[in-house]
Amino acid sequence: MFNRSRIQLTIRNAAVLSVILISLNLFVFIIMKKMLFEQIDLSITSMRDNISVSVSSQAVPSLDVPSLAIPAQKAFLFRVGKMDRPIIQLYWTKDDQPVPMPGSTEFSEEHLKQLQPKLFGSSPQTVKISDQYFRVLNVYNPDIVGGLIGADGTSYKISTQQLLSNVSAEIGMLHRLRDILLIGGSLGLIVAVAAGYYLANRALIPIRLSLEKQQQFVSDASHELRTPLSVIQAHTELLLRHPDHTIEQDSKHISNVLQEARRMSKLVGGLLTLARSDSNQLELELKPVQFDRIVQESVNKMQMLAEVKDIILHCGIDSPVPMVADEERLHQLLVTVLDNAIKYTPEGGVVRVVCRKYTHSVHLEVEDTGIGISPDNLPHVFDRFYRGDKARTRQEGGTGLGLAIAKWIVERHGGKIRLESKLSTGTRVYITLPL
């Protein structure tokens, strides 16, 4: 079950991380491409806006060059202006024929077919000519009259002025960036799978622990319920063997059945409380109460039990201690703690209860001179069904749920509870509750 869940979580985590990584790489590539081409396009559009071409039936005054007889399959491009980036200028007729101009750079007829204005829009675009890349911008002049005298001495009627800038270096940079991002992305995908597997394991840890605790809880509850049920069944069968006996004759069996039924009722009540607390179905009924009165009433209730065992019960309580809390749950908390203290204190021992009020909280200490708790058992005293000496506590009616419920009551009130204990010396319980 966990292996299948681990695989599913790994795939989902890796997919999410991969999408984030790919999106980040695409974002970096697009931003870099935009930044590089923005400057180039700005140079081209600036030239388009600032340079005006005077077209007439005469030769262009700024081109003081002799007439050139050039082959029809070639056209020379004219480099214009002293710009940060060289701009190449090309003129086209209405029927997409290039106008031959003097210059030092030439394109073949095949290359010129790739530069025909009809292949480009009015915004800058990139084209590959041979092994070079150019950024191309068309400037349309539909109102031009007359013509432009080319290098061959012929007058041409111009329809489009074309501006080109060599961007091979920038394209090469983008290709290198693309390769780096692809390599980094591939490595990132491997890392994403490893990270997804790690996150899946981390996510399954609390689920596994929760399931293990649930299974342990069910196992312990079944074991605890089986014992009183077995006792009840055994004594009931003994009663059925002698149907002619009177109640007085079978009073021992009846007493045992009643005792185990009470114990089972107490256990079921504790299980129900913890189950409701786990599902957040058990809410506290908060209202103004006097904590000192609750402590005193709980001590008075347990006084008789202490006297039966010849235990001295001391009580020191600050008064008054008003607070907002659930009165019934506080009674349950105090009775649980006092009952444990008296239960595990031998005859002639002492149990002390101290209640002190502070500015924002109240501190309660319950100290006994009992058998104490071993260091190995101390970290587990608040675990459900955990008991250091299971035989003795079952004999004394313990269910192993009291301190677990006590911890829930304290924490639900926003307080803290902890224990200090030494074997054969005694145990001290510290409880802090906010007012």
N, C-alpha and C positions, 0 to 999 in steps of 0.2 A: 504493500500500500504506500509506504513512504518512498520507495524507489520510484514508483510511477509519479507520485506527487513531486518528487525532487526533479525528475526529468521535465515535467510540465512547467514547473516554476523556473527551471534553468532556461528552457526555450523562451518563455515569456520575458524573463529578465534580459536575456541576451538580445532578443528582438527589440526591446525598448532601448537598450543601450546602443544597439547598432543603428537604429533610426536616428537617435540623437547624434551619433558620431557622423553618419552620412550627411545629415542635415547641416551639421557644423562645417564639414568639409566643403559641401556645395556652397554654403554661405561665404566661406573664405574665398573660394575660387571665383564666385560671381562678383564679390566686392572688389577683389584684386583686378579682375578683368574690367570692371566698370571704371575703377580708378585710373588704369592705364589708358583706356580708350577715351576717357573724358578729356584728358589733356590733348590727345591727338585730334579728337573731333573739334575741340575748341580752337586749335590752330587752323584747321581747315575752314571752319565756319567764319573765323575772324578774317581770313583771307578773302572768303567769298563776300563778306560785307564791306571790306575796305578797298578791294581792288576792283576797279571798273575797267571794262574793256571798251576801247573806242573802235567801233567797227565802221569802216567807210570803204569807198571804192579805191582808196589810196592804200599804200603800204602802211603798216603800223609805225608811227614815228619812233616809238621806243625801241623798235627792233631794227637797228641799223646794220642789217646783214645783206649780203648780195643774194640774188636769186639763185636757188639751188635746183638742179635737176635731179630729183631723187626717184628711185624706182617706185612703181605704183604699189608694190607689196610691202613697203616699209613706210613708217611715219616716225618722225623725230619729235620728241617731247621737249618742252621748253621749261627749264627750271626758273621759277620766279621768286623774287624777293629775298631779303636777308632775314630769314626767320630762324627761330630756335631749331626748327625741324624743316628740312628741305621739302618743299611742296612742288609737285609736278603738275603741270597744267596741260590739258588736252582739249581741243575743240572738235566738235562733231557737227555734221550737217543734218538736215531734217531726215534724210534717208540713212542715217547712222553710218556715214562715211567719215573717217578721220581726216582732219586738215593737216597736211604736212607742215611742220614748223621746224626751224633750226634748233639745234641743241646737241648735247653729247650723249643722250640716252635714247635707246631705240627699243621698240617692241616689234616683234614679228607680226605678220598678218594673222597668224593663228592666235597670238596673244591678244591682238586688238579685237578679235571676235569675242573674247571673254570680257572685254571692257565696253561693249556696246551699251549706250545709255538705257536702252529698253530693258536691260537686265537688272537695272538698279532703280531704287525709288529716290525720293527726295531727301532721305536721311542717310547718314554715313553707313556704309556696309564694308565688309571685309571680303577680299577675293584673293585667290592664290594664282599667281602667274609664274609658271615654271616652278622654281624652288623658292620664290619670294612671295611675301604677303603684302598686300596694299589695302589701305583704307580709302574708299572711293566715295566722292560726293558729287552728285549731279547738280548743276545750276542751269535752270531752263531760262532761255531768252526768246520767248515767242514773238516779241515785238521788234526784233532787230530787222532793220532794212539795209539794203546794200549787202556788202560782204567783207570778208577778211582776206587779204592777199596772203597766200601761203608762201612757203619757201620756194615753190616751183613757179611763182609769179602769177598763179591763177587766183581769181577772186572767188571766194567761197561764201555762201550764205549760211551763217551760223545759227544752229538751233539750241545747242547744249554746250556749256562750258563744264569740263570735268576736272576735278581736283583730286590728286592722289598723293598719299603719303606712305612711304615704306615702313611697315610695322613688323618686319621679320624678327627684329630683336625682341619686341614685346611678345609676339606669338611664341618665340622660342622660350621666353621666360615663363609664359603661361603653360607651355608643354612640360617644362621642368617642374613647375608647381603642381601640375596635374599628376605627374609621375610620383612626386613626393607624397601627395595626398593619397594616391592609390596604394602606395607601399605602406604609408602610415595607417590608412584605413584598413588594409588587410591585417596588419599587426593589431590594430584596434579591435577588429572583429574577434581575433583569437583571445585578446584580453577581455572582450565583452562576454565571450562564452565562459571563460574562467571566472570572471566577476559574477556572472549569472549563476554559476554553480555554487560559488561561495555564498551569495545572497540567498539562494534557495536553501542551503544548509542552515544558514542563520535563521531564516524564517520558519524552518521546521522544528528548530530546537524548542521553542515554547509550546508548539503543538504536541510534540512528542512527550515533553514533560507533563503537559496537561493530561494527555491520554494515559500516561503511566500512572499519574496520581488518581485519575478516575478509575482505572482498573484496580489499583491498590485499594481505593476507597470501597469499591463494590465488593472486592474480596474480603476486606476487613469487616464490612457491614454484614456480609453473608455469614462470616464466621461468628461474629458477635450475636447475631440473631439465632444461629443454629444451636448455640449452647442452651439458652433458656427454653427454646422450643423442645429440645431433646429432654430437658429436665421435666417440663410440663407433660410431655408425652409419656415418659416413664412413670411418673407418679399417677397419671390418669389411668394407665393400664393396671397399675397396682390396685387402684380403687375399684376398677371393673372386675377384678378377680374375686373381690369379696363384696358382692352387692348387698349382703345381709348385715354388714357392719354398720354401726352407728357413726354419726359425725364425730363423736368423741373418740371413738376407736381409731378413726382415720384422720384425726385432726393434724397429725404430723405431715401426712401427704398433702392435705388441703393447704396447710400453711406454706409448704414448699412451692406448690402451684401458684399460690397468691403472690409469694415473694418474687418468683421468676416472671410472673405476668407484670408486676409493677416495674421490675427491672427492664423488661422488654418495652414497656410503655415509655419509660424514661429514655431508652435508647432510640426508639422511633421518633420521639419528640425532638431529641437532639439532632437526629439525621434530617428531619423536616426543617428545623431551623437553619442548619448549614446549607441545605439544598436551596432554600428560599433566599438565603443571603448570597449564595453564589450567582443566582439568576437575577439579583437585585429586585426581587419581589417583596422582600421584607423591609419595610420602611419604619423609621423611628417616629414615635409620636412625641415630638419635642414641645416642651412647655416649661414655664418657670417652676423650679423645684428647689427645696432646701436639701443640699447634699449632706449636711451634717445630720439632719433628721433621718435620712435614708441609711446612713452608716450606723447610727445608733439603733435603729429598728432592726437592721440586719444582725448586729452584735447581740441584741436582746434575744433574737430568734435562735441564735446558735449557742446562747448561754447554757441552756439545758443540756445540750449535747456535750459541751465542755465539762460540765459538772459531772455527768455520768462517767467520763473518763478521768475525772480528778485533775482536769487541766485548768490552770489559772488563765483567765481571759482578761487582759488589760486593755483599756481603751482611752485614748487621748485625742479629743476632737476639738478643732477650732470652731467657734460658733459666732455668728451665723455664716453659712457658705451658700449664698444664693447662686443658682446657675440655670441654664437652659439645657434640658436633657430629657431623655425618655426614662421616667421613674421606674417603670416595670423592668426594663433592661438593666438599669443600675442595681436594682435589688438582686436580679439574677446574677450579675457580675460579682457582687459582694458575697452572696451566699456561696457561690462556687469557690471563690478564693478562700473564704473562711472555712468551708467544709473540707477542702484539701488540707489546710493548715491543721485543723483538729484531727482529721482522719489519720495523718501520718506523724502525729506527735504522740509519743508514748505517755502512759499515765504519770502524773506528777509534773508534766511539762508546762511550758508557758507559751501563750500566743499573745502577741502585742499588736494592737491596731492604732496607727497614728495618722491623723488627718490634719494637714496644714494648708491654710489658704494663702495664696500669693496674689500679686496684682492682677494677673490675667489667667491664672490657672489654680487648680487645687491638686495637691500631692497626697497620695494615700500609700502607706506602707503597712504591709501585713507580714510580721516576722514570727517564726515559730522555732522551737527547739527540737524539731523532729528528726527523722532519720536522714534527711537531706537527699540530694540527687547527685549521682555520679557525674563527673565531667563529660563522659561519653554520652550520657542521656540528656544533659542540660540543653544542647542546641535543638533537641527534638521535642521538648515538652509541649510546644504549641501545635504539633502535628496531630492530625486526627487519628484516633485509635492508638496513638503511641503510648506505651506504658513500660516503664523500666522493669517492673516485676509484675508480669501479666497474671500470674497465679494469685498473688496476694490482692491485687486491685480488683480482680473479678470476684474474689471471695468477699471483698468489702463493698461490692456493689458499684465499682467504678466502670465507666463505659469508655474512657479515653477521649471523650468529646468535650469535657467541661472547659479545659483551658483553651481549646480551639474556639469555642463559643465566646469565652471571656475575651480573647484577643479580638474577635470580630466586633464585639460590643464596644471595646475601647477605641479601636481604629475607626469604627463608624461614627463615633462621637468626636473624632479628630484628635484623639489622645494617643499615648504610648504606654506599653506595658513590657516589663522585663523582669527576669528572675536572677537572683544570685543564690548559690547554694553550695554547701560543703557536706560531704558524707558524715553522718553521726554528729553533726553540729546544728544543722537547721537550714531553713530556706527563708529568703526575704523576697517579697513581691513588691515591685515599685509600679505604681499607676499614676499617670499624669493626665488630667482632663482639663480642657479649656473651659473657662467660666461662661 
